[in-house]
Amino acid sequence: MTQKQFCFLKSAVALAFLIATFLVVEVHAGEQASLPNVVFMFADDLGYADLGCYGHPYAKTKHIDQLANEGTRFTQFYVTGVTCNPSRTGLMTGWHPARFRKYAADYGFADRVTITELLKKRGYSTGHFGKWHMGPVDAPGTYGIDEIDTIGKSQDRSLGRDTDLYTEAIKFIRSHKDSPFYVNIWGHATHYAVDTPKNLASIFSDVKVERNDFSATMQHKFKESAEIDPNLDDSMQQYLGDVYQIDQNVGRVMAVLEELGLAESTIVVFSSDHGPAPVGLASKGIREFSKNMLGYAGEFRGGKHTQFEGGVRVPFIIRWPEKVKAGHVDSVNVGSFIDWLPTLCSLAGIDALPEGLDGEDISDMWLGATRKRKTPLFWKTSATGGAPSMREGQWKLHLSRKQKRGDQLYNLQSDPSESKNVIDDFPEIATRMRKDVRRWVAELPESYVKKEKR
């Protein structure tokens, strides 16, 4: 080969390499441009029926209601735990919280891969603003999250306690508008203590509580609140004002997405971490503001700390224009935050998933399909003696610590409020579900480790 031919060949190879590199970059850029952004707004202790679109008789939640009108509202969606950390653990890892031997609130998620780590590897910018409760470390980079700001109550109380954290999240959205991003916006409302400033509570000054406007499952909360302070109107106005400020902040996020031209390319989700807190906080000596804990679970029994429907069934609204049905109410599909990781991975084109996931990909449900879920749902606290619960199809089973005595079986299709225990009427179903839930419990740690409270 002559020197001239060698130089020509060398130049051709170099050119081919440059073209290939350019094409790879272009393909990668094209893939990134097609990836949906994700904005996940999580309320704290908000009841299933605390929103206008979920049936609250007095709430003013026009922005969240608008989100529902522009997207799909699910009526059978569940959290993975009955308190703050277990609920967050399940959605971040796709693993039942009870599988962690070391309590994740104290020790983090150990070696489990999180949804934010997977999205970060996919090219997403990741952010978290507001409540954390996912382990002892909240420094940037934890769980693959680029920006973390665990902001507490807003400095200016008149704007509502979550306004500051929403402001920082909006700054994050603006900063990353040109590339795919995922952001957790996790508020503090309506967690205890509900101490709403007068300017927000006064918006509901015309509210006069008529107990018959609420279900039978709410009446005990009214009774307990009235025992602390007979003025139920004031307590309800306080609670509604706290919910109202959540709605105002959701409206700010929707507005900035519209302003930046990101509404069409962004999956927006609004939900709550579990059911509403009890007024019974007063029984533990925390009487101040306990009367205001009037979160409403609708017809469902129970709330925070319980595995009844009122504790684990939550509002779930998703909007993604042209992908998710608009103005749709999905009352058939059963979904859970245990499915959050595999579902988002599917929508983001992530094929390599962590091993041993408890959730399933329900992206088809989000996009309008109707089907029976493949995996049952389980709940259990991270305590050796904790009693487990299970939902499969229309059936909900609660096992008692007293062997078969006290076990409860409910047909949620005909009895969503879990008011009639039919375990003696359907022995075959009860026997099968007992076996399934005990098989699941046998996979869990035999003991748990928590840090001692000082």
C-alpha positions in Angstrom: 0.0 0.0 0.0 1.3 3.4 -1.0 1.7 6.2 1.5 -1.1 8.1 -0.4 -3.4 5.1 -0.2 -2.6 4.6 3.5 -3.5 8.3 4.3 -6.7 8.0 2.3 -7.7 4.9 4.2 -6.8 6.5 7.5 -8.9 9.5 6.7 -11.9 7.3 5.6 -11.7 5.4 8.9 -11.6 8.6 10.9 -14.6 10.0 8.9 -16.6 6.8 9.4 -15.8 7.0 13.2 -17.0 10.6 13.4 -20.2 9.8 11.4 -20.9 6.8 13.7 -20.3 8.9 16.8 -22.6 11.6 15.5 -25.3 9.1 14.7 -25.0 7.6 18.2 -25.2 11.0 19.8 -28.2 11.9 17.6 -30.0 8.7 18.5 -29.3 9.2 22.2 -30.5 12.8 22.0 -33.6 11.6 20.1 -34.3 9.0 22.8 -34.0 11.5 25.5 -36.3 13.9 23.8 -39.0 11.3 23.7 -38.8 10.4 27.4 -41.6 11.7 29.5 -40.9 14.0 32.5 -42.4 12.9 35.8 -43.8 15.2 38.4 -45.0 13.2 41.5 -46.9 15.2 44.1 -47.5 13.3 47.4 -49.7 14.6 50.2 -49.2 13.4 53.8 -52.1 11.8 55.6 -54.6 13.1 53.1 -57.8 10.9 53.1 -59.3 9.1 50.1 -62.3 11.5 50.0 -60.6 14.8 51.0 -60.8 16.1 47.5 -63.8 17.5 45.6 -63.3 15.0 42.8 -63.4 12.2 45.3 -66.6 13.3 46.9 -65.8 15.6 49.8 -68.9 17.7 50.4 -67.0 20.9 51.4 -63.5 20.9 49.9 -62.4 23.5 47.4 -59.8 21.7 45.2 -60.4 23.2 41.8 -56.8 22.6 40.5 -56.6 18.9 41.6 -60.2 18.5 40.2 -58.9 20.0 36.9 -56.0 17.6 37.0 -58.6 14.7 37.3 -60.7 16.2 34.4 -57.6 16.3 32.2 -56.4 12.8 33.2 -57.6 9.6 34.9 -58.8 9.2 38.4 -58.3 5.8 39.9 -60.7 4.6 42.7 -58.9 1.3 43.6 -55.3 2.4 44.1 -53.3 1.5 47.2 -50.2 2.4 49.2 -47.7 -0.1 50.5 -47.7 0.9 54.1 -50.0 2.5 56.7 -47.4 5.1 57.9 -45.0 7.4 56.2 -41.8 5.5 55.8 -43.3 2.1 54.7 -45.4 3.9 52.1 -42.3 5.6 50.6 -40.2 2.5 50.9 -42.5 0.4 48.7 -42.8 2.9 45.9 -39.1 3.8 45.8 -37.9 0.2 45.7 -40.8 -2.0 44.4 -40.2 -4.1 47.5 -42.7 -4.7 50.3 -41.5 -2.7 53.3 -41.8 -5.7 55.6 -39.0 -7.4 53.6 -36.5 -5.0 55.0 -35.0 -6.4 58.2 -33.6 -3.0 59.2 -36.3 -0.4 59.4 -35.8 1.8 56.3 -36.7 5.0 58.2 -33.6 4.4 60.3 -31.2 2.6 58.0 -32.3 3.4 54.4 -32.9 1.0 51.6 -29.7 -1.0 52.0 -28.7 -2.5 48.6 -32.1 -2.2 46.9 -32.1 -0.2 43.7 -34.5 2.8 43.6 -36.6 4.2 40.8 -34.6 7.4 41.0 -31.3 5.5 40.5 -32.7 3.7 37.4 -34.0 6.9 35.9 -30.8 8.7 36.6 -28.9 6.0 34.6 -31.4 6.5 31.8 -30.4 10.2 31.5 -33.0 11.8 33.8 -32.3 14.7 36.1 -33.7 13.9 39.5 -35.0 16.0 42.3 -36.7 15.7 45.7 -38.3 18.5 47.6 -40.1 18.3 51.0 -40.6 15.4 53.3 -37.9 12.7 53.2 -38.4 9.9 55.8 -36.4 7.5 53.7 -33.3 6.9 55.9 -30.7 8.9 57.8 -28.9 10.4 54.7 -30.6 13.0 52.6 -27.5 14.5 50.9 -27.6 15.1 47.1 -26.7 11.9 45.3 -28.6 9.7 47.7 -30.6 7.1 45.8 -29.5 8.7 42.6 -31.2 12.0 43.3 -29.3 15.0 42.0 -31.0 17.7 44.1 -32.5 17.1 47.5 -34.0 19.8 49.7 -35.9 18.4 52.7 -37.8 21.6 53.4 -40.1 21.9 56.4 -43.0 24.3 56.9 -43.0 27.5 54.9 -41.5 30.6 56.5 -44.6 32.7 55.6 -47.4 30.7 57.2 -50.1 32.8 55.5 -49.3 31.1 52.2 -49.7 27.6 53.6 -47.1 25.2 55.0 -46.0 23.5 51.8 -45.5 26.6 49.6 -41.7 26.9 50.1 -41.1 23.3 49.1 -43.3 23.7 46.0 -41.4 26.9 45.1 -38.1 25.0 45.1 -39.5 22.2 43.1 -40.7 24.7 40.5 -37.2 26.1 40.3 -35.9 22.6 39.6 -38.5 22.2 36.8 -37.4 25.4 35.2 -33.8 24.5 35.5 -34.3 21.2 33.8 -36.9 22.0 31.2 -34.7 21.1 28.3 -34.0 17.5 29.4 -36.0 14.7 30.9 -36.5 15.1 34.7 -38.2 13.3 37.5 -39.2 15.2 40.7 -40.7 14.2 44.0 -42.8 17.0 45.6 -43.7 15.6 48.9 -45.7 17.9 51.2 -46.4 17.9 54.9 -50.1 18.6 54.8 -52.3 17.2 56.2 -50.1 15.6 58.8 -50.5 16.5 62.4 -50.6 19.3 63.5 -53.2 21.0 61.4 -52.7 24.6 62.5 -54.0 26.5 59.6 -53.5 30.3 59.4 -56.7 32.4 59.7 -56.5 33.7 56.1 -56.8 30.1 54.7 -59.3 28.8 57.3 -61.6 31.8 56.7 -62.1 30.8 53.1 -64.4 28.2 54.6 -66.1 30.4 57.2 -69.5 29.6 55.7 -69.0 25.9 56.3 -71.4 24.4 58.9 -70.9 20.8 59.5 -73.8 18.6 58.8 -72.8 15.1 60.0 -75.2 13.4 57.7 -73.2 14.8 54.7 -70.5 12.2 55.7 -70.5 8.4 55.8 -71.1 6.3 58.9 -67.4 5.6 59.1 -66.7 9.3 59.8 -69.1 9.7 62.7 -66.6 8.5 65.3 -64.1 11.2 64.3 -66.8 13.8 64.7 -67.6 12.4 68.2 -63.9 12.5 69.3 -63.3 15.9 67.9 -66.4 17.3 69.6 -65.2 15.9 72.9 -62.1 18.0 72.7 -63.9 21.1 71.3 -67.7 21.2 70.5 -67.1 23.6 67.7 -66.9 21.2 64.8 -67.2 24.0 62.3 -63.9 25.5 63.3 -62.2 22.2 63.3 -63.4 21.4 59.8 -62.5 24.9 58.5 -59.0 24.4 59.8 -58.7 21.1 58.0 -60.2 22.3 54.8 -57.8 25.3 54.8 -54.8 22.9 54.9 -56.2 20.9 52.0 -56.9 24.2 50.1 -53.2 25.2 50.3 -52.2 21.8 48.8 -54.5 22.5 45.9 -53.2 26.0 45.4 -49.6 24.6 45.1 -50.7 21.9 42.7 -52.1 24.7 40.6 -48.7 26.5 40.6 -47.1 23.4 39.2 -49.7 22.9 36.5 -49.3 26.5 35.5 -45.5 26.4 35.2 -45.7 23.2 33.1 -48.1 25.0 30.8 -45.9 28.1 30.7 -42.8 26.1 29.7 -44.6 24.0 27.1 -44.1 20.8 29.1 -47.7 19.8 29.8 -47.8 17.4 26.9 -44.6 15.7 27.7 -45.0 15.3 31.4 -46.6 12.6 33.5 -48.2 14.4 36.5 -49.3 12.3 39.4 -51.1 13.4 42.6 -51.7 11.0 45.5 -51.4 10.5 49.3 -49.1 8.4 51.3 -51.9 6.6 53.2 -55.2 7.3 54.9 -56.1 10.2 57.3 -54.7 10.4 60.8 -57.0 9.7 63.7 -58.4 12.3 66.1 -57.4 9.8 68.7 -54.0 11.4 68.9 -55.6 13.1 71.9 -55.7 9.8 73.8 -51.9 10.0 73.8 -51.9 13.3 75.5 -51.3 15.3 72.3 -54.6 17.3 72.6 -53.6 20.5 70.9 -54.9 20.6 67.4 -56.0 17.0 67.5 -59.6 18.2 67.1 -58.6 19.4 63.6 -57.6 15.9 62.3 -60.8 15.5 60.3 -59.4 13.8 57.2 -62.1 11.8 55.4 -61.8 8.3 53.9 -65.3 8.3 52.4 -67.2 5.1 52.9 -64.0 3.2 53.8 -63.3 1.9 57.3 -60.2 2.9 59.2 -57.4 5.3 58.4 -53.7 5.8 59.1 -52.1 2.9 61.1 -54.8 0.5 59.9 -54.8 -2.0 57.0 -58.5 -1.5 56.4 -59.4 0.3 53.2 -59.5 3.7 54.8 -55.8 3.2 55.7 -54.4 1.9 52.4 -56.7 3.0 49.6 -55.8 6.5 48.4 -56.7 9.0 45.7 -54.5 8.5 42.6 -54.7 11.0 39.7 -52.5 10.8 36.6 -52.4 13.2 33.7 -50.4 12.7 30.5 -52.1 14.3 27.5 -52.7 12.2 24.5 -51.5 9.1 26.4 -53.7 8.8 29.5 -57.5 9.1 29.0 -58.8 12.5 29.9 -61.8 12.9 32.2 -61.8 9.2 32.9 -62.6 7.4 36.2 -61.0 4.0 36.4 -63.1 2.1 39.0 -62.1 -1.4 37.8 -58.3 -1.7 37.8 -56.5 -2.4 41.1 -53.1 -0.6 41.2 -50.6 0.1 43.9 -47.4 2.1 44.6 -45.6 -1.3 44.8 -46.0 -1.0 41.0 -44.5 2.5 40.7 -40.9 1.3 39.9 -41.6 -1.3 37.2 -44.4 0.9 35.6 -42.2 4.0 35.3 -39.3 1.9 34.0 -41.6 0.6 31.3 -42.6 4.1 30.2 -39.0 5.3 30.3 -37.8 2.3 28.2 -35.7 0.7 31.0 -35.5 -3.0 30.5 -33.0 -4.2 33.1 -35.1 -4.2 36.3 -33.9 -5.2 39.8 -34.5 -8.8 40.8 -37.2 -9.9 43.1 -39.7 -7.0 42.6 -43.0 -7.4 44.3 -44.8 -5.0 42.0 -45.8 -5.4 38.4 -45.8 -3.2 35.3 -49.3 -1.6 35.2 -48.5 1.0 32.5 -51.2 -0.5 30.4 -53.7 0.3 33.1 -52.4 3.9 33.3 -52.9 4.1 29.5 -56.5 2.9 29.6 -56.4 -0.9 29.5 -58.6 -2.9 31.8 -57.4 -6.2 33.3 -57.0 -8.3 36.4 -53.7 -7.6 38.1 -51.3 -10.6 38.1 -50.0 -10.3 41.7 -52.0 -9.9 45.0 -51.4 -7.0 47.3 -50.0 -7.6 50.8 -49.6 -5.4 53.9 -47.8 -6.0 57.2 -46.0 -3.8 59.6 -42.2 -4.2 60.3 -42.9 -6.1 63.5 -42.6 -9.8 64.2 -46.1 -10.1 65.5 -47.7 -7.8 63.0 -50.9 -9.2 61.5 -50.8 -9.3 57.7 -53.6 -8.4 55.2 -54.0 -9.4 51.6 -56.2 -8.3 48.6 -56.7 -10.6 45.7 -59.5 -9.8 43.2 -62.6 -8.7 45.0 -61.5 -10.3 48.3 -59.7 -8.7 51.3 -58.3 -10.9 54.1 -57.1 -9.7 57.5 -55.3 -12.4 59.5 -55.5 -12.2 63.3 -52.7 -12.8 65.7 -55.0 -15.4 67.3 -54.8 -18.0 64.6 -58.1 -18.5 62.9 -60.1 -16.8 65.6 -60.6 -13.2 64.6 -59.7 -13.6 60.9 -61.7 -11.3 58.7 -62.7 -11.7 55.0 -64.5 -9.0 53.1 -66.0 -8.9 49.6 -64.9 -5.4 48.5 -67.1 -5.5 45.5 -70.3 -5.7 47.5 -68.9 -4.3 50.8 -66.2 -1.8 50.2 -66.6 -0.4 53.8 -65.6 -3.8 55.2 -68.6 -3.9 57.5 -69.6 -7.6 57.1 -67.1 -10.4 57.8 -68.0 -13.2 55.5 -65.2 -15.6 56.4 -67.7 -18.3 57.5 -69.6 -18.0 54.3 -66.7 -18.6 52.0 -64.4 -21.2 53.7 -62.7 -22.3 50.5 -61.6 -18.7 49.6 -60.6 -18.1 53.2 -58.5 -21.3 53.3 -56.7 -20.5 50.0 -56.0 -16.9 50.9 -54.7 -17.9 54.4 -52.2 -20.2 52.7 -51.1 -17.5 50.3 -50.6 -14.8 52.9 -48.8 -17.2 55.3 -46.5 -18.3 52.4 -45.7 -14.6 51.9 -45.1 -14.0 55.6 -42.7 -17.0 55.6 -40.5 -15.1 53.2 -40.2 -12.1 55.6 -37.5 -11.6 58.2 -38.0 -13.4 61.5 -37.0 -10.3 63.4 -36.6 -6.6 62.8 -34.0 -4.0 63.8 -35.0 -0.4 64.7 -33.0 2.3 66.4 -34.0 2.9 69.9 -35.8 6.2 70.5 -34.0 8.6 72.8 
